Amino acid sequence: MKKIFSIIAIVSVAALSSCSKSEFADNYADPKTVASTTVDKQFAGFLAANQDFVMYKYWNYFVILQNTLLPWTQSVGIINAPGRYVPGAAAISDRWGNYYGFLAQYKDLLRVYNTLSAEQQQENRMYIIAATIYFYDHTQKVVDLHGDIPWSEAGLLGTYGGDYQKAAAKYDNAEDIYTKMLDDLKGFADELNSITLSSATATVMNTQDFINHGDVQKWKKYCNSLRLRILMRVSGVSSFQSRVSSEIAAILGNTTSYPLVLTNDDNIQITVVTPSSGINNGSATGASASFYTGLIGWGGGDVAGKVMIDHMKTNVDPRLRAMFQPGASAGGVYLGLDPSLGNTAQTDLVNGGTMARYNFSTISQNIMIPGALINAAEVNYLLAEYYLESGSDASAEAAYKKGINASIDYYYWLRSISNDNTTTVAPTNQTEKDAYIASADVAWSGTDDAKLNKIATQKWIHFSVLQPIENWSEIRRLKLPALSFVSDAGTQTLPPNRWVLPSNELTFNSENYAAVSSKDNLDTKIFWDVK
């Protein structure tokens, strides 16, 4: 191996799947010997470290998501093939390795920051706050996939001089990680109200920060919206419920100090400025577009599921024509793949060209599509659930309707920025949106359980293939919408409750792994999964 770890001090040793034990000490750079760097440069490198898992890239969709989260949420048509409910080793190890490379970049950013004088640290404080918010966003996703993970002591291989045995990290309890993230985000939410960027820092951060470009107000909205997401994720856990109620009430009671992402203008995302830049979804349109080839996979991976299509058709959802396109042989009719059919019948339907597919121009061949982090529809749906559970029905209804409008507008905006014209999408208007909101399965009516199901269904449609981890997490948390799956004859008969840990943890981190081995199976639920 080449000495590639000059900046990225590997974290959990599972990330070194291609190294033998004897190579660990030879394949890192001592931090004292690394060429001089700066906080802003480390910050930019840190943001870039997991870019391919935010943008819509081939490898993430083809190797990781196509056979795991996408069919398990029925955001795509699920083919009832043997072994479909077991996440592949490559999917697990690739995403794990990326996260720990990303974590290592974060730890190295902190290391550089901690070498500065107090005055210099104050000047660079915004970089650390922003980096930690972003880091916690993606840490939550990994915890939601695996549960307990190496975390607080991870990323210290360089600190221990390449001694992998000393650097082997303990596993932190998932609930403790959530608590730490909530504590820190609460502190950042207050600190951001008093922080001011110098003109020099503002100028540099505008370039290095390719998420919010140094906009403190947008980082405040990101911070508080992430707090809301995490708080709602644990809202069913008895030990968190008092905290959930008090902190969300505080956020909503002082929207000036604790603003949220409430409109699409506030959306937190990684924007593609030009496809030729380093931030993109593929270098070309058409069949070579990265998102398209990753989503379609070996063929048919982008077909729609019947439950989603039928709901959208029945209620005349304006998003239907923006999100999907009829199959080439469907005569203009939108049809989704029935999850209850046998493998052969499903394969014939997919190959026959009658199944609806994700719209080429809006989604899969849209190389201008931004990498979604947190957007207005999600936040409003979370607020709708919170208000519903709090007994504030009118506020719940208002947030619910705002979420639907934001989601519809978002998908039409995606079509408007696309440089692909494979499909033509007629514009929508408020009259059409209002009619949809008043339709039988969407209208704010019925019991609280029925209303919660409607919120969950709208969130599910909105997340679709664009926010797959959040989609799977919310479906597991709420058990809504209630999706039916055909049982597999293998050892894992239905979609799992979590991913297992990568095999290299057993090899290189065996002593620490032993402490969590009893949880390392597909049936153990994440701690917030209590329904």
BELDA-V32210 format. One line per field, one symbol per residue. ss: DSSP state (~ for helix, > for strand, _ for the rest). psi: psi as a letter, one per 40 degrees, with the letter a starting at -180 (. if undefined). A space follows every 50 residues. Layout:
ss = ???
psi = ???
//
This chain:
ss = ____________~~~_____~~~~~~____~~~_____~~~~~~~~~~~_ ~~~____~~~~~~~~___~~~~________________~~~~~~~~~~~~ ~~~~~~~~~~~~~~___~~~~~~_~~~~~~~~~~~~~~~~~~~~~~__>> _____________~~~~___>>_~~~~~~~~~~~~~~~~~~_______~~ ~~~~~~~~_______~~~~~~~~~~~~~~~~~~____~~~~~~~~~~~~~ ~~~__________~~~_>>>_______________~~~_~~~~~~~____ __>_>~~~~~~~~~____~~~~~>>___________>_____~~~~~~~~ ~~____>>_~~~~~______>>>>_~~~~~~~~~~~~~~~__~~~~~~~~ ~~~~~~~~~~~~~~~~~____________~~~~~~~~__________~~~ ~~~~~~~~~~~~~____~~~~~~~~~~~______________________ __~~~~~~_~~~~___~~~____________
psi = iigefddghichedefdeiideeddefihhdeehiiaidddddddddedf deedigidddddddddecdddeefeihhhgiieeehhidddddddddddd dddddddddddddeeiiddddddeddddddddddddddddddddddbhih cdeiffdddffehdddehiihihddddddddddddddddddeeeihhidd ddddddddgecefehddddddddddddddddddeeehdeedddddddddd ddegeddgiiheiddehhihhhdhdeiehifieiaaeehdddddddbehe eeiiidddddddddefhdeddddiiiidfefehhhihheeiidddddddd deeehiihhdddcdegeehihhchiddddddddddddddeegdddddddd ddddddddddddddddeiehfdihhhiiiddddddddeidedigiaiddd dddddddddddddbedgddddddddddefiihihihhieadhdiiieiii iidddddefddddddeddegiedhiidege.
//
